[in-house]
Amino acid sequence: MTQAEKGETAAAAAAAENGKDKERDKEKEQRGAKRPIVPAAVPDSLQEQIQSNFIIVIHPGSTTLRIGRATDTLPVSIPHIIARRHKQQGQISYKDSWLLREGLNKPESTEQRQNGLKMVDQAIWSKKMSNGARRTPISPDQIRSYNRQMRPAILDHSSGAKWTNTTHHPEYVVGEEALYVNPLDCYNVHWPIRRGQLNLHLGPGGSLTAVLADLEDIWSYAIQKYLEISLKDLKYYRCILLIPDIYHKQHVKEIVNMTLLKMGFSGIIVHQESVCATFGSGLGSACVVDVGDQKTSICCVEDGVSHHNTRLRLAYGGCDISRCFYWLMQRAGFPYRDCQLVKKTDCLLLQHLKETFCHLDQDLSGLKDHEFQVRHPDSPALLYQLRLGDEKLQAPMALFYPATFGIVGQKMIVLQHRSQGDPEDPHDEHYLLATQSKQEQSAKATADRKSMTKLGGFDGDLRGQSSSAAENVYPSEMDLGSSHSDCIIGGNESEEMLTTHMSRKTAVSQFEGKALGLDKAILHSIDCCASDDTKKKMYSSILVVGGGLMFHKAQEFLQHRILNKMPPSFRRVVENVEVITRPKDMDPRLIAWKGGAVLACLDTTQELWIYQREWQRFGVRMLRERAAFVW
């Protein structure tokens, strides 16, 4: 080959290589940013250390979804709501309520509200202010006449707020956009979780399948928009899911199924909110009081274990305070007369007014003038003047005197009891109970009767071993006072256990139909601890999380009530009753999520992962084996 031919060949090769480089650059440009190197979808060893930035922590609340990578400083928080377009023209709109609920319009509601308010007033006026002075008496008629003559001032002919644009007819909208869907648009509005459990009902979108579809769409939207993760890449990610302490086993199973098989996460850890709250606050043991928007849950946690007998859920929370505050403002001649609890925009306004004006400071007395703005879509921006007295203190105090909420005929207290069983999980507590020997049954019944049942250590919990007799004896999630399912035992050997069973039923039925005040519920939960040493620990560390009790002086107020009502025997031996409302100066609404992020970094976490292929093969039995609590 001549020198010229060699030169031509080299030039052709260089041109071809250059062309390939251009093609590669073009392909990169079309593909977008280079995808980061990711761990294998299912590692060869389950003990393999997992990178925290490939773990997503999900804390689904009744009103707010908190979601983020375990490495994020703060999670993304969005309203846990979805609006779905009607499938047919002329379909009747269905909208889940926010501040309204069942049991408010009964004949006895008004009387109960008035009686509750009398108790609140008695508590307010029986206590002197810190300087020793009595509170200033206020004339309700004077406040009412002043507020009724107030007229709004127009700040601007355009409020600046807009309805969500649905001209392109999206199948659904999520979060803030769903709150601002025009009521005249053809959309149904759903909150998939209400009062700490899946929002199942007989109306449109109330089936288990529909609610799970809502959860999947909301979570997928948040992951794509805020975490900027493509759904097809979820096979490289794992998920830590926070669930309530009082959970419905079938619902948890279906959510795990959705997360692993439908959304496509490669692995999942399920853990309880209260335990994660102690992780997030850095406390070893605490009585965790989670005051949410829809419910209040209380549970004693010791060394990473949530004590089964201490779990209690009250069916009221922050939104009930907002509704109570609205009722009190109406009594005082609330000048914004077009306010309606069925409108989402007015619910947002009332939540804002509660957070801005309400407090638990008994040193604040007398009348005070306030102002607030109403900015609704398609309306001018209005400025209202408002004069209030004790209403700002009375509304939050309804948590301690829940008769003030005026809820009649509803179960207000829920405990965790034995589940009804699952055909996919044959070796559940029913099986354990049926296969126990007479001696074991007798010993466990005696232990339970003496209230000396103790949960096993954390290691035992990690292996999914049932270490509480109560875990084996009582039905799953059930309202207090409801009839218990029959034990799967027969003959004389069951008599002792059934006697214990019935005495427990009698003990809890005293709460049936009654609403327990927050302070009394905390005392009840601590009193259910197995030993006096544990009770002392809990009195000295009461952790308040969630957004429902974020009022000025709430810590001092709750601490004072616990001190006054705790048993005298403990008042002498407990050195210090401590109520913690902002551990490490963190936002109490984010503490449980932060605990989930801490969980992702623990060495012991590696053995808790449930992988997709394991779930496909073994199903719900993996929760019994791997859950860090007694399933």
C-alpha positions in Angstrom: 0.0 0.0 0.0 1.4 3.4 -1.0 1.9 6.3 1.4 -1.0 8.1 -0.2 -3.4 5.1 0.2 -2.4 4.8 3.8 -3.2 8.5 4.4 -6.6 8.1 2.7 -7.4 5.0 4.9 -6.4 6.8 8.1 -8.5 9.9 7.1 -11.5 7.7 6.4 -11.1 5.9 9.8 -10.8 9.3 11.6 -14.0 10.5 9.8 -15.9 7.4 10.7 -14.8 7.7 14.4 -15.8 11.4 14.3 -19.2 10.5 12.9 -19.6 7.9 15.7 -18.7 10.5 18.3 -21.3 12.9 16.9 -23.9 10.1 17.0 -23.1 9.3 20.6 -23.3 13.0 21.5 -26.7 13.2 19.8 -27.9 10.1 21.6 -26.7 11.6 24.9 -28.6 14.8 24.2 -31.8 12.9 23.4 -31.4 10.8 26.5 -30.8 13.8 28.8 -28.6 13.8 31.9 -26.5 10.7 32.5 -28.2 8.3 34.9 -26.2 7.8 38.1 -24.6 4.4 38.9 -27.2 2.5 40.9 -27.0 -0.6 43.1 -28.3 -3.9 41.8 -32.1 -4.2 42.1 -31.7 -7.2 44.4 -28.3 -7.6 45.9 -26.6 -11.0 46.1 -26.4 -10.6 49.9 -29.3 -9.2 51.8 -26.8 -7.9 54.3 -25.2 -5.6 51.7 -25.0 -2.0 52.9 -27.6 0.1 51.1 -26.9 3.7 50.0 -29.2 6.1 51.8 -29.7 8.3 48.8 -31.5 5.3 47.1 -33.9 5.0 50.0 -37.2 6.9 50.0 -39.0 7.6 53.3 -42.8 7.9 53.0 -44.9 9.1 55.9 -48.6 9.2 54.7 -50.8 11.2 57.0 -54.5 11.9 57.0 -54.0 15.4 55.6 -50.4 15.7 54.6 -48.0 13.4 52.8 -44.3 13.7 53.8 -41.9 12.1 51.4 -38.2 12.4 50.6 -34.8 10.6 50.3 -33.3 9.4 53.5 -30.4 11.8 52.8 -32.6 14.9 52.5 -32.6 17.4 55.4 -36.3 17.9 55.2 -39.1 16.0 53.4 -41.5 17.4 50.8 -44.9 18.0 52.4 -48.0 18.1 50.2 -51.7 17.9 50.9 -52.6 14.2 50.8 -55.6 14.7 48.4 -56.5 13.8 44.8 -59.2 15.1 42.4 -60.3 12.7 39.7 -62.1 13.7 36.5 -65.6 12.3 36.0 -65.6 9.3 33.6 -69.0 10.2 32.2 -70.8 13.5 31.5 -73.5 14.5 33.9 -72.0 12.4 36.7 -72.8 13.7 40.2 -69.8 15.2 41.9 -68.5 13.5 45.1 -66.2 15.4 47.5 -64.8 14.0 50.7 -65.3 16.5 53.5 -62.4 18.0 55.5 -63.6 19.8 58.6 -67.1 18.2 58.6 -67.7 14.7 60.0 -70.4 12.3 61.1 -72.2 12.9 64.4 -72.2 16.8 64.4 -75.9 17.4 63.6 -77.5 15.1 66.1 -80.3 16.5 68.4 -77.9 16.2 71.4 -74.9 17.9 69.7 -75.7 21.5 70.7 -76.4 20.6 74.3 -73.2 18.5 74.5 -71.2 21.4 72.9 -72.6 23.9 75.5 -71.8 21.5 78.4 -68.3 21.0 77.1 -67.8 24.8 76.8 -69.0 25.3 80.4 -66.3 22.8 81.6 -63.7 24.7 79.6 -64.8 28.0 81.1 -64.7 26.6 84.6 -61.2 25.3 84.0 -60.1 28.7 82.7 -61.6 30.8 85.5 -60.6 28.5 88.3 -56.9 29.2 87.6 -55.3 32.5 88.4 -52.8 34.1 86.1 -49.1 33.7 86.9 -49.0 37.2 88.5 -51.8 36.1 91.0 -54.5 38.3 89.3 -57.9 37.0 88.2 -58.8 37.1 84.5 -60.7 40.1 83.1 -64.4 39.4 82.7 -65.7 39.9 79.1 -69.2 40.7 77.9 -70.1 38.3 75.0 -72.8 40.8 73.8 -70.2 43.6 73.5 -68.0 41.4 71.3 -70.9 40.2 69.2 -72.3 43.7 68.5 -68.9 45.0 67.6 -68.1 42.1 65.1 -71.6 42.2 63.5 -71.2 45.8 62.5 -67.8 45.2 60.8 -67.8 45.4 57.0 -64.9 44.2 54.9 -62.5 46.6 53.2 -61.6 45.8 49.6 -57.8 45.6 49.3 -57.8 44.6 45.6 -60.4 43.8 43.0 -58.4 40.7 42.1 -57.4 38.4 45.0 -54.5 36.9 43.0 -55.7 33.3 43.8 -56.6 31.2 40.9 -58.5 27.9 40.4 -56.4 25.0 39.0 -56.3 25.1 35.2 -58.1 22.0 34.0 -58.8 23.0 30.4 -56.5 20.2 29.2 -58.8 17.7 31.1 -56.1 15.9 33.1 -57.3 12.5 34.5 -56.4 13.7 38.0 -54.6 16.5 39.9 -52.8 16.1 43.2 -52.0 18.1 46.3 -52.3 21.9 46.3 -53.8 21.8 42.8 -56.5 19.4 44.0 -57.5 21.8 46.8 -58.0 24.6 44.2 -60.1 22.6 41.7 -63.1 24.7 40.8 -66.2 23.2 42.4 -68.0 23.6 39.1 -65.4 21.4 37.3 -66.3 17.8 36.7 -64.0 16.3 39.4 -64.4 14.1 42.4 -62.2 15.0 45.4 -60.8 12.2 47.7 -58.7 12.1 50.8 -57.4 8.5 50.7 -56.6 8.4 54.5 -59.0 9.7 57.2 -58.5 9.5 61.0 -55.4 7.3 60.6 -56.8 4.6 58.4 -57.8 4.0 54.8 -60.9 6.1 53.9 -63.2 3.3 52.9 -66.9 4.2 52.4 -69.9 3.4 50.2 -69.7 6.4 47.9 -67.7 6.8 44.7 -64.0 6.1 45.1 -64.6 4.4 48.5 -63.6 0.9 47.7 -60.2 -0.6 48.8 -59.1 -0.8 45.2 -60.0 2.8 44.5 -58.3 4.1 47.6 -55.1 2.2 46.8 -55.2 3.6 43.3 -55.4 7.1 44.8 -52.4 6.4 47.1 -50.4 5.1 44.2 -51.1 8.1 42.0 -50.4 10.7 44.7 -47.1 9.0 45.8 -46.0 8.5 42.2 -46.8 12.2 41.4 -44.7 13.4 44.4 -41.8 11.1 43.5 -41.7 12.3 39.9 -42.3 16.0 40.5 -40.5 16.8 43.8 -37.9 14.0 44.0 -37.3 14.1 40.3 -37.1 10.3 40.1 -38.6 8.5 37.0 -41.0 5.8 37.9 -39.2 3.3 35.7 -36.1 3.9 38.0 -37.9 2.9 41.2 -36.5 -0.6 40.7 -33.2 0.8 41.9 -34.8 2.4 45.1 -36.0 1.0 48.4 -38.8 2.4 50.6 -39.3 3.0 54.3 -43.0 3.2 55.0 -44.3 4.6 58.3 -47.6 3.2 59.5 -49.8 4.1 62.5 -49.3 2.2 65.8 -52.9 1.0 65.6 -52.9 -0.5 62.1 -55.3 -2.7 60.0 -53.2 -5.7 58.9 -55.1 -6.2 55.7 -54.6 -2.6 54.7 -50.9 -2.6 55.5 -50.5 -5.8 53.4 -52.3 -4.2 50.4 -50.2 -1.0 50.7 -46.9 -3.1 50.7 -48.2 -5.1 47.8 -48.9 -1.8 45.9 -45.5 -0.4 46.8 -43.5 -3.4 45.7 -45.4 -4.9 42.8 -47.3 -1.9 41.3 -45.0 1.0 41.9 -41.9 -1.2 41.5 -39.7 -0.5 44.6 -37.1 -3.2 45.0 -37.5 -3.4 48.8 -39.4 -2.1 51.7 -39.3 -1.7 55.5 -42.5 -1.1 57.4 -42.2 0.6 60.8 -44.5 2.3 63.3 -44.8 6.1 63.6 -44.2 6.3 67.4 -41.0 4.3 67.3 -39.7 6.4 64.4 -40.7 9.5 66.4 -38.3 8.4 69.2 -35.6 7.8 66.6 -36.1 11.3 65.2 -36.0 13.0 68.5 -33.0 11.0 69.8 -34.9 9.6 72.8 -34.5 6.0 74.0 -37.9 5.8 75.7 -41.0 8.1 75.6 -44.7 8.3 75.8 -45.3 9.4 72.2 -48.4 11.7 71.8 -49.0 12.2 68.1 -51.6 15.0 67.6 -52.5 15.0 63.9 -55.1 16.8 61.9 -57.6 14.0 62.0 -56.7 11.8 65.0 -54.5 11.7 68.1 -52.5 8.5 68.8 -50.8 7.7 72.1 -48.3 5.0 72.8 -45.4 4.2 75.1 -42.1 3.3 73.4 -39.2 1.7 75.2 -35.9 0.9 73.5 -37.4 0.8 70.0 -40.5 -1.3 71.0 -44.0 0.1 71.0 -45.8 -1.5 74.0 -49.0 -3.1 72.7 -51.2 -2.5 75.7 -50.5 1.2 75.8 -51.7 2.0 72.2 -54.7 4.3 72.1 -56.2 6.3 69.2 -58.6 9.2 69.8 -60.8 10.1 66.8 -60.2 13.8 67.0 -57.3 16.2 66.2 -56.4 19.6 64.8 -59.3 19.9 62.3 -61.8 19.4 65.1 -60.1 22.4 66.9 -60.5 24.4 63.7 -64.2 23.6 63.4 -64.7 24.3 67.2 -62.9 27.7 66.7 -65.3 28.5 63.8 -68.3 27.7 66.0 -66.9 30.0 68.8 -66.2 32.8 66.3 -69.8 32.5 65.0 -71.1 32.9 68.5 -69.0 36.1 68.7 -70.5 37.5 65.4 -67.8 36.3 62.9 -67.9 39.1 60.3 -67.0 36.8 57.3 -70.6 35.6 56.9 -70.1 33.7 53.6 -67.8 31.1 55.3 -68.9 27.5 54.7 -67.3 24.3 56.0 -68.1 22.5 52.7 -65.7 24.8 50.8 -62.0 23.7 50.7 -60.9 27.4 50.4 -62.8 28.3 53.6 -61.4 25.2 55.4 -57.9 26.5 54.5 -58.8 29.9 55.9 -60.1 28.5 59.1 -57.0 26.3 59.6 -54.9 29.4 59.1 -56.9 31.5 61.6 -56.6 28.7 64.2 -52.8 28.5 63.7 -52.5 32.3 63.8 -54.8 33.3 66.7 -55.2 30.3 69.1 -53.0 29.7 72.1 -52.8 27.9 75.5 -51.4 30.8 77.5 -53.7 31.4 80.5 -51.9 34.7 81.1 -53.4 36.3 78.0 -56.7 37.8 79.0 -59.1 40.5 77.8 -60.3 41.6 74.4 -58.0 42.0 71.4 -58.6 43.3 67.9 -57.4 41.2 65.0 -57.5 41.4 61.2 -57.4 38.8 58.5 -57.6 38.6 54.7 -59.9 36.5 52.5 -58.4 35.8 49.1 -60.5 33.4 47.1 -60.3 32.8 43.3 -62.7 34.9 41.2 -63.3 37.2 44.1 -61.8 40.5 45.4 -59.2 40.5 48.2 -61.1 41.4 51.4 -59.7 42.7 54.8 -61.9 41.9 57.9 -61.6 43.3 61.4 -62.3 40.9 64.2 -62.5 41.3 68.0 -62.0 38.1 70.2 -61.6 37.3 73.9 -61.3 33.8 75.4 -62.3 32.0 72.1 -58.7 31.7 71.2 -58.0 29.8 74.4 -61.3 27.8 74.5 -60.8 26.1 71.1 -57.5 24.4 71.8 -58.8 23.4 75.3 -61.4 21.3 73.6 -58.7 18.7 73.2 -58.9 18.3 77.0 -62.7 18.6 77.1 -63.8 16.9 73.8 -67.5 17.2 74.6 -67.0 20.7 73.2 -66.6 19.2 69.7 -70.3 18.2 69.8 -69.7 14.7 68.3 -72.5 12.3 69.2 -72.9 8.6 68.5 -69.4 8.0 67.1 -66.7 5.7 68.5 -64.1 8.1 69.8 -61.5 5.6 71.1 -59.8 2.7 69.3 -57.4 0.1 70.6 -55.3 -2.5 68.7 -56.7 -6.0 69.1 -56.3 -9.3 67.4 -56.8 -9.5 63.7 -59.5 -11.8 62.1 -56.7 -13.8 60.4 -55.4 -14.0 56.9 -55.4 -17.2 54.7 -51.9 -16.3 53.4 -50.5 -16.3 56.9 -51.4 -19.6 58.5 -49.0 -19.3 61.5 -50.6 -16.2 62.9 -51.7 -15.6 66.5 -54.8 -17.7 66.1 -52.6 -20.7 65.2 -50.2 -20.0 68.2 -53.2 -19.8 70.5 -54.7 -23.0 69.2 -51.5 -25.0 69.5 -50.5 -23.8 73.0 -50.3 -26.4 75.8 -52.6 -26.1 78.8 -49.7 -24.9 81.0 -48.8 -22.1 78.5 -52.4 -21.0 78.3 -52.8 -21.0 82.1 -49.5 -19.2 82.6 -50.3 -16.5 80.0 -53.8 -16.0 81.4 -52.4 -15.6 84.9 -49.7 -13.2 83.7 -52.2 -11.1 81.8 -54.6 -11.0 84.8 -51.8 -9.6 86.9 -51.0 -7.1 84.2 -47.4 -8.3 84.3 -47.2 -9.1 80.6 -43.9 -7.8 79.1 -42.9 -7.3 75.5 -39.8 -9.2 74.5 -36.5 -7.5 73.7 -35.8 -5.6 70.5 -33.9 -8.6 69.1 -36.9 -10.8 69.6 -39.1 -8.3 67.9 -36.8 -8.2 64.9 -37.3 -11.9 64.4 -41.1 -11.4 64.5 -41.6 -13.4 67.7 -44.9 -12.8 69.6 -43.8 -11.9 73.1 -47.0 -10.4 74.5 -49.8 -12.5 75.9 -52.2 -9.7 75.0 -51.0 -9.9 71.4 -52.3 -13.5 71.3 -55.6 -12.9 73.2 -57.3 -9.9 71.8 -58.8 -9.2 68.3 -57.1 -6.7 65.8 -58.3 -3.1 65.3 -61.6 -2.7 67.1 -63.5 0.1 68.8 -63.4 0.0 72.6 -66.4 -1.8 74.0 -67.1 -3.9 70.8 -67.6 -7.6 71.2 -64.5 -9.7 70.9 -64.2 -12.6 68.6 -64.2 -16.1 70.1 -60.9 -17.7 71.1 -60.0 -20.9 69.2 -59.8 -22.9 72.4 -62.2 -25.2 74.0 -62.8 -27.1 77.2 -62.0 -26.3 80.8 -58.4 -25.1 80.0 -59.8 -22.0 78.4 -61.8 -20.8 81.4 -59.1 -18.8 83.0 -58.1 -17.1 79.8 -61.8 -16.3 79.0 -62.2 -14.8 82.5 -59.2 -12.6 81.9 -60.6 -11.8 78.4 -64.0 -10.7 79.8 -62.5 -8.7 82.7 -60.4 -6.8 80.1 -63.6 -6.3 78.0 -65.4 -4.9 81.0 -62.5 -2.6 81.9 -62.3 -1.0 78.4 -66.1 -0.8 77.9 -66.2 2.1 80.4 -64.8 4.3 77.6 -67.4 3.2 75.0 -69.1 6.2 73.3 -67.2 8.6 75.5 -64.5 11.0 74.3 -61.4 10.9 76.6 -59.5 14.2 77.1 -55.9 14.3 75.9 -54.4 14.5 79.4 -56.6 11.6 80.7 -55.7 9.5 77.6 -51.9 10.0 78.3 -52.4 9.0 81.9 -54.4 5.9 80.8 -51.7 4.9 78.3 -48.9 5.2 80.9 -50.9 3.4 83.5 -51.1 0.4 81.1 -47.3 -0.1 81.2 -46.3 -3.3 82.8 -44.0 -2.1 85.5 -43.6 1.0 87.8 -40.1 1.6 86.5 -41.4 1.9 82.9 -44.2 4.2 84.1 -41.6 6.5 85.8 -39.6 6.6 82.5 -42.8 7.6 80.6 -43.8 10.3 83.0 -40.3 11.9 82.7 -40.4 11.8 78.9 -43.7 12.7 77.2 -43.0 13.5 73.5 -45.6 15.5 71.6 -45.3 15.3 67.8 -47.6 16.2 64.9 -49.1 19.5 64.0 -52.3 19.5 66.0 -50.9 21.0 69.3 -48.5 23.6 67.9 -50.0 26.4 70.1 -48.1 29.0 72.2 -47.5 27.7 75.7 -48.9 24.2 74.9 -45.9 22.5 76.6 -46.4 24.3 79.9 -50.2 23.8 79.8 -50.0 20.0 79.2 -47.2 19.6 81.8 -49.4 21.3 84.4 -52.4 19.1 83.7 -50.4 15.9 83.8 -48.8 16.9 87.1 -52.1 17.7 88.6 -53.8 14.5 87.5 -51.1 11.9 87.8 -51.5 9.3 90.7 -50.2 10.6 94.0 -48.0 7.5 94.4 -46.0 8.6 91.3 -46.0 12.3 92.1 -43.7 11.4 95.1 -41.3 9.2 93.2 -41.1 10.9 89.7 -38.5 13.6 90.0 -39.5 15.5 86.9 -42.5 15.3 84.6 -41.1 16.5 81.2 -43.2 17.3 78.2 -41.1 17.7 75.0 -42.8 19.6 72.1 -39.8 20.6 70.0 -36.9 18.2 70.5 -33.7 19.6 69.1 -35.8 22.7 68.0 -37.2 20.6 65.2 -40.7 21.0 63.6 -42.8 18.4 65.5 -44.6 17.6 62.3 -41.4 16.2 60.7 -40.0 14.2 63.6 -41.5 10.9 62.7 -40.3 11.2 59.0 -36.9 12.2 60.3 -36.9 9.0 62.4 -37.6 7.0 59.3 -34.5 8.6 57.7 -32.4 7.7 60.8 -33.7 4.1 60.5 -32.3 3.9 57.0 -28.8 4.5 58.4 -28.9 1.9 61.3 -26.8 -1.2 60.9 -29.6 -3.4 62.3 -31.9 -2.1 59.5 -30.1 -4.3 56.9 -31.9 -7.5 58.1 -35.4 -5.8 58.0 -35.6 -5.3 54.3 -38.4 -7.2 52.5 -37.4 -7.6 48.8 -39.7 -7.7 45.9 -39.0 -11.3 44.9 -39.5 -12.5 48.5 -42.8 -10.7 48.7 -43.9 -12.3 45.4 -43.0 -15.7 46.8 -44.0 -15.6 50.5 -46.4 -12.6 50.7 -47.6 -11.3 54.0 -45.5 -14.0 55.9 -42.5 -11.8 55.2 -44.0 -9.1 57.5 -44.2 -11.6 60.3 -40.6 -12.6 59.7 -39.0 -9.2 59.1 -41.1 -6.4 60.7 -39.4 -4.7 63.6 -42.5 -5.0 65.7 -44.8 -7.9 66.6 -47.0 -8.3 63.5 
